[in-house]
Every structure is written in C-alpha cells, then in structure tokens.
Amino acid sequence: MEFRIAIVEDNSTARTALRGHLMSIANLAVSSFASGYELKGALKKQHFELLVMDYHLGQGKNGVEWIQSLRESGYIRPSTGIIFLTSDGIPQTIGRIMDIQPDVLLIKPYTIASLSRQINQYLHYRDYVKNVLHALDNKEVGRAISIIQAKIKEGVPARLVADIRRLYAKLLFESGDPLRALNIYEDVLAHSDKVLWAQWGKIKCQYAAGHWPHCQSQLSEMVNSSLARDKAFEWLASLSFEQNAFDDAEKYLDQIKFSELSLPAAKLKSLTFQKQDKVIDAIDLLQKKRAMHRSAKDRFNDFTFELAEFYLMLAEASPETNRTESLAQARKLVGIAGRSQGDHQVLQKRDYLLAYSAVLDNDLDKATHFLEPEYIDNYHRTEPSTLVIAAKVHHGLGDERKAGELLLMAKEKNAELQTISEQVTNESLIFTGGKTLGLNQEQAIAINDT
C-alpha cells in the first residue's frame, strides 16, 4: 500500500530537503505545503495517512493550532498519524506539542537516519493496527477495542507495547469507560511518573468519572512542571468555572502570560469576566488579543469573530431599546473578519452571526436573507458555538424543531472536543442558549424518559 504523506513547513529550503529525505523511503507519496491554509485546501480533496508538521509556521497559527483546528472541523481522520518537527526546545513549546499526542516528535537538527528510523517505526505500528484504525475512522469504537484486545491476548511485539497501550486507553476513554482507561494510565505512571500523555490521560479520566478532587489535586502538582504549567492552570480555571467559582477561575487564568493565552483560554477568561459583571474587562481582553495578532490574519480573524460574538451576547442580554450600539459593533467586526473569505465554514459563521444580529434587531426578513446561500445548511464542519447561534436564529424565525436539532448537534460535537476550556465555554453557551430558547426543560424531560 502506498502511504500519502503531507509535509507542512514554511521554510522552502527545509521543505525541499525534508521531501527529498522522505522520497527515499519506499511506498511513500509525498506532498508538501508552505502553510496550514494550503494543507486545508488539499484536505478538501484528498486524505493523508501521515502529516509531518513544523511547529512554527510564520506569523499565523502554529502547527499545534492547525492540527487542533483541522481535527475539530473533521478534515483530519482519527487514524491520521502526526509527526512534529521543531527547533524550539523550550519546555512550553514541547508541552504544547505533547498535548495533542503526536505519534513522533523530532527536535531539529535531526539526522536522516533518525528520521528514517522514526518513519519506519510508525509505518510498522500503523500496519500492525490498520484494522483498529479503519474501525476508528468508521466510528466503530467497540469493534476497534475488540480487535486491539485480541492483539493484546496474542502478544504485542515489545517495541509496540507503549503505542498499543496508549491507543487502547484512548479507545476505552472514547467508548465511555474512563475507569478502565484510568487503570492503564496509572499502570504506565507507576513505572515512570514523567510520562506526559499518561498524566493528561489520567486527569481526563478522573474528570470524566467525576473524581474532581483527585483531578484538582493532580493539576495542582502539574503547575510546577514547565511542560504542563499553562495547560494545568487552564484546566483548574475550567473546573472552577464549572463550579461557578468565577473569581478562582480568573485567578488561575491570570497565572498564564497574556501573550500565551490561547483562543479558548481567552474566551474562557472573557466569559469569566462577564459572569462577574466585568464587561469592560472582557471587551478589553479580546480587543488586546485581537490587536496583538493584527499581522497574523487567521488569529486576528478568530479574535475578531470572538469579540463580535461577545457583543451579540451583550445585545441579547439588553432590552430591545438598548441594543443599537452592541449590534453595530458586532456587525462591523463580523464584516472585517468575514471580508474576502472563500472558506464555506467561515462564510457560514459570518452569515449566521449577521442573521442573529438581524433577529435581535427584529428584522426577520433580513435574517432570512442571510440564510439563502447553499453552504448555510451544511453543518458537517460547523463548530459548536456557531451551531448555538444558528439555533437562536432559527428559533427567532419560528422554526423551533430545527433550533432544537442544532442545539443537540452542538452538544454532541462539543463532547468530542479535546480542549477542556473550549468544552466548558461551549457548554455554558449551549445551556444559556437552551434556556433562552426554552429547550432545556424539553431536553431534561427527554433525558428522564430515556
């Protein structure tokens, strides 16, 4: 079988050299891209079994942010292998890369021999678990678990044991069995307590199982690790937010340098401010983050959309006679972020935000006009926060059935996200949206019936 590999490296010389190295390995079809945008365009037409990502990709999103975005939008299959390359050896960078659990991490400068060895090791692993990965791509988690259990019973080759245990624990967690997954992570940590993927796996299992005190206790220890510090504070803030301890959430997020606040963390912090009636602080935070990324179009647009959504939230909470300024600000920001866009996912977000501003302005004809494009009803790649806005739009237009379906879809998609702060903020938006639409009671009745 021929494996398709995509290289994403912004340095043309390094990209050409890397492509030459990979071409010498048999059965590899190698494509190369200078940016995440180019990769995304290619993924709309074809699939790659393996992505080789550089961490720093110019002034825009880094490699980790691109992987997270492409995963959440469904451009990358669960079976896709990830190899990360970086010359940045500082702990924070290594920690961010390890957070997304790549199959391989290589620190530049690397040798051709080490690259070939790691690629061949990955290909050997992939061939061993090909049936597991196929089941995973088809969302047959139960079948994937049965296959991997059979392989464990037969006896796993020694050099693949760590990879198989990590995959098995991941599958158990995704199947809704966090306690069995927790046993694997704890066993790994009993042999070596520094294994980062096992540490985060243990925390996720404790969180999913409702063991919050244990979860918080381990996170409090991890803030002392340079590899995990910022993410640990983000988790602690998220747990505090869920417990309505907004002052504590703010204090935890204050421990992360402003320049290092990710989009989900900044969004969580703005909502934390809003919950404490610190609206000016929330707006100031998003404005500063937006200005900070003015030279990086993708990040600038992300924070511009985020600020627009915040203004719409303010308009929604205000009396109808006092919404003019907030709606005007929201429309202006959406216009800036949505300008010269060709990506249907971004255009859909733009149009739903504009439609919701029209609904809040009681201009239902205008709102309906924004829902005319063909891409508007394609929700395959729509993020949960946009689905909540879409639900509010359709509810405002009198289609309560579709509003309920979209809100349920938002909840299902949110459960699949890997970033805790993003999950928590979306859950807050989903709950508030359901309350606004009068759907939470209906959902509660349906759950009780089940």
C-alpha positions, -999 to +999 in steps of 0.1 A: +000+000+000+012+035-009+011+059+021+003+095+014+024+120+035+019+157+037+048+180+048+038+214+062+069+236+065+071+273+058+108+273+050+112+263+014+148+250+017+139+229+047+107+217+030+126+206-001+153+188+019+127+170+040+107+160+009+140+146-006+146+125+026+111+111+026+111+102-011+140+078-004+117+057+018+097+031-002+060+033-008+055+070+002+037+095-019+049+129-006+031+162-010+045+194+005+028+227+017+040+260+029+011+267+053-018+253+071-041+271+046-025+251+018-029+219+037-065+226+045-072+232+008-056+199-001-076+180+026-108+191+010-099+169-020-078+140-005-068+123+027-033+118+040-022+089+062+006+109+078+012+146+084+047+159+091+042+193+107+067+221+116+057+239+148+065+275+138+047+284+105+053+321+102+032+347+120-002+328+117-013+298+136+014+274+147+014+237+138-004+226+170-032+251+165-036+239+129-039+203+139-064+211+166-085+232+141-084+206+114-093+178+138-123+197+152-135+206+117-133+169+106-105+175+080-082+150+097-094+114+103-088+098+137-064+074+120-041+102+107-006+100+120+011+131+133+049+138+132+060+171+147+093+188+139+106+218+158+139+236+165+122+253+195+133+232+225+118+254+252+095+234+276+063+254+268+066+245+231+074+209+238+045+207+262+020+222+237+031+196+211+028+167+235-007+179+245-020+168+211-002+134+215+017+132+182+030+098+171+065+112+168+084+144+179+117+152+163+139+181+175+159+199+148+185+194+138+178+157+132+197+132+111+184+114+081+190+081+099+168+092+129+140+105+106+140+072+086+140+052+118+110+070+132+091+069+100+097+032+096+087+026+132+055+045+127+047+026+094+053-007+113+030+003+141+003+015+116+004-018+097+000-036+130-031-017+140-045-010+105-078-028+112-082-009+145-076+025+127-101+015+100-128+008+126-119+041+144-124+061+112-158+044+108-167+054+143-169+017+153-151+021+187-164-011+201-150-031+171-117-013+174-115-023+211-123-059+203-095-060+177-069-045+200-079-068+229-074-098+206-039-085+196-030-080+233-041-116+240-019-129+212+011-109+225+022-074+213+058-070+199+079-054+226+087-023+206+050-016+200+038-021+236+038+016+246+020+027+215-006-001+218-013+008+255-018+045+246-042+036+218-061+011+240-065+036+268-077+063+243-103+039+228-116+029+263-120+066+272-138+073+239-161+043+245-173+059+278-152+037+301-129+061+318-122+039+348-107+011+327-086+037+308-076+052+341-061+018+352-039+018+321-026+053+327-019+046+364+000+015+355+021+034+330+028+061+356+037+035+382+067+026+361+075+062+351+057+091+366+070+116+340+051+102+310+031+133+300+005+116+278-003+093+307-005+122+331-031+140+310-049+108+302-053+102+340-066+137+345-092+134+317-104+101+331-107+115+366-126+144+352-150+122+331-156+099+361-165+128+383-134+125+406-129+162+407-109+164+440-084+139+426-083+158+393-077+191+410-050+176+433-030+163+404-034+195+384-021+214+414+011+194+412+014+198+374+015+236+376+051+231+388+060+214+356+074+237+329+060+213+302+024+214+316+021+246+336-001+267+314-024+238+305-027+228+341-038+264+350-063+263+321-078+231+335-080+244+370-098+276+357-122+254+337-130+233+368-136+265+388-158+279+361-180+248+361-184+252+398-194+288+394-162+299+413-155+326+387-131+346+409-109+315+413-111+308+375-099+344+369-070+340+393-059+307+376-060+323+342-040+353+355-012+328+360-008+324+322+011+352+305-012+373+284+007+366+252+004+328+258-034+328+263-048+306+236-081+315+219-101+290+241-084+303+272-090+339+263-127+331+255-130+314+289-114+344+306-138+369+288-168+348+299-154+347+335-153+385+334-188+386+321-201+363+348-186+388+373-202+418+356-167+430+344-179+436+309-154+463+301-125+440+312-139+412+289-141+435+259-106+450+267-091+415+269-105+404+234-096+438+219-060+435+231-057+399+219-071+409+185-047+439+182-018+416+192-024+394+162-031+422+136-003+409+114-015+373+115-047+372+095-060+338+108-056+346+145-067+382+140-100+370+124-105+344+151-104+370+179-124+394+157-152+369+154-149+362+191-153+399+200-183+401+177-200+371+194-194+388+228-211+420+216-241+399+203-242+383+238-244+418+253-272+428+229-291+396+237-290+404+275-301+440+269-336+454+265-346+458+228-344+496+231-308+494+242-292+471+217-282+495+189-245+501+199-237+465+206-253+453+174-235+480+154-201+469+169-209+432+162-218+438+125-187+459+120-165+432+134-182+404+115-177+424+083-140+428+090-134+391+098-156+378+070-141+400+043-125+383+013-132+348+027-136+318+004-139+291+031-175+279+034-171+272+071-160+308+077-187+322+054-214+302+073-202+316+106-202+351+092-238+348+078-252+332+109-237+360+131-252+386+108-285+368+107-286+367+145-279+404+147-309+409+124-331+387+146-321+407+177-329+438+157-364+423+149-356+424+111-366+389+103-367+394+065-330+404+066-322+375+088-339+351+063-319+367+035-286+357+052-297+320+052-300+318+014-265+305+004-262+268-003-234+263+023-256+276+052-272+242+059-240+221+057-232+215+094-206+188+089-177+211+099-196+237+119-181+244+154-204+242+185-205+279+192-218+287+157-244+259+160-257+277+191-260+309+172-277+291+143-302+275+168-311+310+181-315+323+145-339+295+135-358+299+168-362+336+162-376+327+127-401+304+143-385+270+134-383+255+169-377+220+156-346+229+137-334+251+166-336+221+189-318+198+165-290+223+161-286+227+198-284+190+203-258+188+175-238+215+193-238+194+224-227+162+206-199+180+188-188+197+220-184+164+237-158+153+211-136+183+216-102+178+232-097+212+248-113+215+282-116+253+283-134+251+249-157+224+261-166+244+293-173+277+275-193+260+248-213+241+274-221+274+291-232+289+258-253+258+250-270+259+284-277+296+281-289+291+246-313+263+256-326+284+284-332+314+261-350+291+236-369+273+263-354+240+252-336+229+284-368+217+300-377+197+269-342+181+269-344+173+306-378+155+301-363+136+272-333+125+293-356+115+322-378+094+297-346+077+284 
